């Protein structure tokens, strides 16, 4: 990826995360869903503020979008989105690439390859009914990441509402005992409820994704993923 002509400098690679509610206009509690979307934007901007080149905002009524400085930060953003909305209720598209315009605090005022890729990703996800799609500019990178997210999304789509809620409690507490306490049941009941859901494997895969992204983009584990490719 090249920078400005004549400079010989590599262009900085950003990540745009776009999330669009599925069938939002047909929702019974549309007002409540909109409130949850606003709360999600607030949560993302609070938790990932230092990682954002431009904060998340609602862009098209039922869609949110934000610009991340480093690609390795998009996996935890997706995980946070999926604690607010079930993966089969919201389509997430991730685009990687450069920004062609000046950076501003509003994603709607910017343009460039990263935004084009994000739009392509979310439209592909909606048309193919996929929970997450990544468009990076590299077929190899896309194949690996979309295979992983296809597996994770396929597993999560089979979770019942109660199972999804309890996995989210585990994300919060990192303890089955604390999950049981908050849910008002025994630890054994939680274990039985989550049996056969592969929830622990999903969380392991999610935790490894930033390292995988860095490696695929030519960096090393723990790097920003902005090494030259």
Secondary structure as the mmCIF struct_conf table of DSSP 4:
data_model
#
loop_
_struct_conf.conf_type_id
_struct_conf.id
_struct_conf.beg_label_comp_id
_struct_conf.beg_label_asym_id
_struct_conf.beg_label_seq_id
_struct_conf.end_label_comp_id
_struct_conf.end_label_asym_id
_struct_conf.end_label_seq_id
STRN STRN1 UNK A 2 UNK A 2
BEND BEND1 UNK A 4 UNK A 4
TURN_TY1_P TURN_TY1_P1 UNK A 5 UNK A 7
HELX_LH_PP_P HELX_LH_PP_P1 UNK A 9 UNK A 9
STRN STRN2 UNK A 10 UNK A 10
HELX_LH_PP_P HELX_LH_PP_P2 UNK A 11 UNK A 13
STRN STRN3 UNK A 14 UNK A 21
TURN_TY1_P TURN_TY1_P2 UNK A 22 UNK A 23
HELX_RH_3T_P HELX_RH_3T_P1 UNK A 24 UNK A 26
TURN_TY1_P TURN_TY1_P3 UNK A 28 UNK A 29
HELX_RH_AL_P HELX_RH_AL_P1 UNK A 30 UNK A 47
BEND BEND2 UNK A 48 UNK A 48
HELX_RH_3T_P HELX_RH_3T_P2 UNK A 49 UNK A 51
STRN STRN4 UNK A 52 UNK A 58
BEND BEND3 UNK A 60 UNK A 62
STRN STRN5 UNK A 63 UNK A 68
BEND BEND4 UNK A 69 UNK A 70
HELX_RH_3T_P HELX_RH_3T_P3 UNK A 71 UNK A 73
HELX_RH_AL_P HELX_RH_AL_P2 UNK A 74 UNK A 84
BEND BEND5 UNK A 85 UNK A 85
HELX_RH_3T_P HELX_RH_3T_P4 UNK A 87 UNK A 89
STRN STRN6 UNK A 90 UNK A 97
BEND BEND6 UNK A 101 UNK A 101
BEND BEND7 UNK A 105 UNK A 105
HELX_RH_3T_P HELX_RH_3T_P5 UNK A 107 UNK A 109
BEND BEND8 UNK A 112 UNK A 112
HELX_RH_AL_P HELX_RH_AL_P3 UNK A 113 UNK A 128
TURN_TY1_P TURN_TY1_P4 UNK A 129 UNK A 129
BEND BEND9 UNK A 131 UNK A 131
STRN STRN7 UNK A 132 UNK A 135
BEND BEND10 UNK A 137 UNK A 137
HELX_RH_AL_P HELX_RH_AL_P4 UNK A 139 UNK A 156
TURN_TY1_P TURN_TY1_P5 UNK A 157 UNK A 158
HELX_RH_AL_P HELX_RH_AL_P5 UNK A 161 UNK A 173
BEND BEND11 UNK A 174 UNK A 174
HELX_RH_AL_P HELX_RH_AL_P6 UNK A 176 UNK A 183
TURN_TY1_P TURN_TY1_P6 UNK A 184 UNK A 184
BEND BEND12 UNK A 185 UNK A 185
HELX_RH_AL_P HELX_RH_AL_P7 UNK A 187 UNK A 194
TURN_TY1_P TURN_TY1_P7 UNK A 195 UNK A 196
BEND BEND13 UNK A 197 UNK A 197
HELX_RH_AL_P HELX_RH_AL_P8 UNK A 199 UNK A 216
TURN_TY1_P TURN_TY1_P8 UNK A 217 UNK A 218
TURN_TY1_P TURN_TY1_P9 UNK A 221 UNK A 222
BEND BEND14 UNK A 223 UNK A 223
BEND BEND15 UNK A 225 UNK A 225
BEND BEND16 UNK A 227 UNK A 227
#
